[in-house]
């Protein structure tokens, strides 16, 4: 079984300031935890968390 993730990343984006921002509110996210295969981010504005597998970090869209 192929477990790779191929969907589009819509929860976060790389902002021009170099940080990862929350797509819902546009605010910069804070890295809360780093696991061997996953990063946990938190939005201090929305109080939401986003878990990103390391395998998708290179596919996070960049703001234009």
Protein Blocks (a to p, Z undefined) as FASTA:
>chain_A
ZZbdfbdcfkbccdfkopacdfklopacddfbdcfkbccdddfklopacdddfklmmmpc
cdZZ
